C-alpha cells in the first residue's frame, strides 16, 4: 500500500453507481493527479458501472448481482477483472487501496468496511449501517487514528468542529436535521402520506431508502448512534435539532459554553472531498455560501411524538449489543414494505418498536451473532408487516 502522504492515492469506491459513489467520482475528476481509481463495486447497474470503469481505466470491479456481472464482463472485456456475488465487494475492499470509500446502502456494507480496515486502508465511511450494526467490531478493527473518516455531512461537520478544541473540552455534540418533507405536520397528518410524498425531500437528492429514512428521521437516529461511536460521547451529550435550511450541518459545544458550527451549502461533494483527502482539504469548492445576500438560520426542537425513530434508535444504542442491529434490520424491512405499497408511513416506526420490544440482545456480539440477530429482526418485522396488512384489508 502506498504512503497515504503521497500525492497520488489509490481509491476504491464501493457503491459507485449510487448517489454518493457517483459524486465521489465527480470529485476524482475535479482533482486530476490526486487519485487513481483501482476498483469499483456496484449492486447491479451494469451499464453505468461499465461506463465508470472505462472512464477511469479501472482494472477490477465487483458486482453483487451475478446476471449483471455477466453483462459487465461482456461490456468490459478481458482486460478488467470482474468479481461477482454477495462477497465480491468485501473481496475488492480487501485489496489494500489507500482509501476505500464505502457508499454501499444497508447493512451489507459491514463486511466490506471490516475487510478494508483489516487491509490497512483508510475507510471513508458513507455506510451508516457499518457502525450502527457492527460498531464495536468496526472500532476494534481500526488500527490507527484517522483510519476511519466519516462522509455523512453531519459527522464530517463534527470532525471539522472538533478541531477547534481538545477532546476533554467537548461538552455536547449537536446534529442538525432538515426535518424532511413532513416537517411541521402532526402525526394525524402523516396517516395517509404516499411514497411520492415521502420521496419529495426539500433539500437533498438521495436514493429512495435514505430519502424515506430522512422522512421518518430514522437516518438521524442512525447518525446519533454513529456519532456516539465515532466521537466517544455518551447519548446524554448528543442532541438533535431541526434546521430546515440544511446549511449548518452540525455543532460542537465546548465546556466554556462556546459553540463551533460548520456551515456549507447542502452539497455532498464537500464532505466526500474532505474524506478522500483527509486530513488535508482539497482545493476548489464545489459550492460556496453566498454571504452577499440576506439569509436566516432557523432551529427548532425535534417533535419526538410525531417522529419517534430518533428515540427508538437512541434506546437501541443505549442498550447496545445486538439492539442497534435489530433496529436497523427492522427499519430496512419496514421501509421496503412502505416503498412496495404494503405498509403505511406510520407503520414504519410501529414495526421497529414492535421488533425491539421482543428482541433479546447479546451483550458482546461477534459478526455471526450480529447477522443472526438481523435475520431474527427481519423475520419479526415481516410478521409485524403482515399483521398490519391484515388489519387494513
C-alpha positions, 0 to 999 in steps of 0.5 A, spaced: 500 500 500 502 506 498 504 512 503 497 515 504 502 522 504 503 521 497 500 525 492 497 520 488 492 515 492 489 509 490 481 509 491 476 504 491 469 506 491 464 501 493 457 503 491 459 507 485 453 507 481 449 510 487 448 517 489 454 518 493 459 513 489 457 517 483 459 524 486 465 521 489 467 520 482 465 527 480 470 529 485 476 524 482 475 528 476 475 535 479 482 533 482 486 530 476 493 527 479 490 526 486 487 519 485 487 513 481 481 509 481 483 501 482 476 498 483 469 499 483 463 495 486 456 496 484 449 492 486 447 491 479 447 497 474 451 494 469 451 499 464 453 505 468 458 501 472 461 499 465 461 506 463 465 508 470 470 503 469 472 505 462 472 512 464 477 511 469 481 505 466 479 501 472 482 494 472 477 490 477 470 491 479 465 487 483 458 486 482 453 483 487 448 481 482 451 475 478 446 476 471 449 483 471 456 481 472 455 477 466 453 483 462 459 487 465 464 482 463 461 482 456 461 490 456 468 490 459 472 485 456 478 481 458 482 486 460 478 488 467 477 483 472 470 482 474 468 479 481 461 477 482 456 475 488 454 477 495 462 477 497 465 480 491 465 487 494 468 485 501 473 481 496 475 488 492 475 492 499 480 487 501 485 489 496 489 494 500 487 501 496 489 507 500 482 509 501 476 505 500 470 509 500 464 505 502 457 508 499 454 501 499 446 502 502 444 497 508 447 493 512 451 489 507 456 494 507 459 491 514 463 486 511 466 490 506 468 496 511 471 490 516 475 487 510 478 494 508 480 496 515 483 489 516 487 491 509 490 497 512 486 502 508 483 508 510 475 507 510 471 513 508 465 511 511 458 513 507 455 506 510 451 508 516 449 501 517 457 499 518 457 502 525 450 502 527 450 494 526 457 492 527 460 498 531 464 495 536 467 490 531 468 496 526 472 500 532 476 494 534 478 493 527 481 500 526 488 500 527 490 507 527 487 514 528 484 517 522 483 510 519 476 511 519 473 518 516 466 519 516 462 522 509 455 523 512 455 531 512 453 531 519 459 527 522 464 530 517 461 537 520 463 534 527 470 532 525 471 539 522 468 542 529 472 538 533 478 541 531 477 547 534 478 544 541 481 538 545 477 532 546 476 533 554 473 540 552 467 537 548 461 538 552 455 536 547 455 534 540 449 537 536 446 534 529 442 538 525 436 535 521 432 538 515 426 535 518 424 532 511 418 533 507 413 532 513 416 537 517 411 541 521 405 536 520 402 532 526 402 525 526 394 525 524 397 528 518 402 523 516 396 517 516 395 517 509 402 520 506 404 516 499 411 514 497 411 520 492 410 524 498 415 521 502 420 521 496 419 529 495 425 531 500 426 539 500 433 539 500 437 533 498 437 528 492 438 521 495 436 514 493 429 512 495 431 508 502 435 514 505 430 519 502 424 515 506 429 514 512 430 522 512 422 522 512 421 518 518 428 521 521 430 514 522 437 516 518 438 521 524 437 516 529 442 512 525 447 518 525 446 519 533 448 512 534 454 513 529 456 519 532 456 516 539 461 511 536 465 515 532 466 521 537 466 517 544 460 521 547 455 518 551 447 519 548 446 524 554 451 529 550 448 528 543 442 532 541 438 533 535 435 539 532 431 541 526 434 546 521 430 546 515 435 550 511 440 544 511 446 549 511 449 548 518 450 541 518 452 540 525 455 543 532 460 542 537 459 545 544 465 546 548 465 546 556 466 554 556 459 554 553 462 556 546 459 553 540 463 551 533 458 550 527 460 548 520 456 551 515 456 549 507 451 549 502 447 542 502 452 539 497 455 532 498 461 533 494 464 537 500 464 532 505 466 526 500 472 531 498 474 532 505 474 524 506 478 522 500 483 527 502 483 527 509 486 530 513 488 535 508 482 539 504 482 539 497 482 545 493 476 548 489 469 548 492 464 545 489 459 550 492 460 556 496 455 560 501 453 566 498 454 571 504 452 577 499 445 576 500 440 576 506 439 569 509 436 566 516 438 560 520 432 557 523 432 551 529 427 548 532 426 542 537 425 535 534 417 533 535 419 526 538 411 524 538 410 525 531 417 522 529 419 517 534 425 513 530 430 518 533 428 515 540 427 508 538 434 508 535 437 512 541 434 506 546 437 501 541 444 504 542 443 505 549 442 498 550 447 496 545 449 489 543 445 486 538 439 492 539 442 497 534 442 491 529 435 489 530 433 496 529 436 497 523 434 490 520 427 492 522 427 499 519 430 496 512 424 491 512 419 496 514 421 501 509 421 496 503 414 494 505 412 502 505 416 503 498 412 496 495 405 499 497 404 494 503 405 498 509 403 505 511 408 511 513 406 510 520 407 503 520 414 504 519 416 506 526 410 501 529 414 495 526 421 497 529 418 498 536 414 492 535 421 488 533 425 491 539 420 490 544 421 482 543 428 482 541 433 479 546 440 482 545 447 479 546 451 483 550 458 482 546 456 480 539 461 477 534 459 478 526 455 471 526 451 473 532 450 480 529 447 477 522 443 472 526 440 477 530 438 481 523 435 475 520 431 474 527 429 482 526 427 481 519 423 475 520 419 479 526 418 485 522 415 481 516 410 478 521 409 485 524 408 487 516 403 482 515 399 483 521 398 490 519 396 488 512 391 484 515 388 489 519 387 494 513 384 489 508 
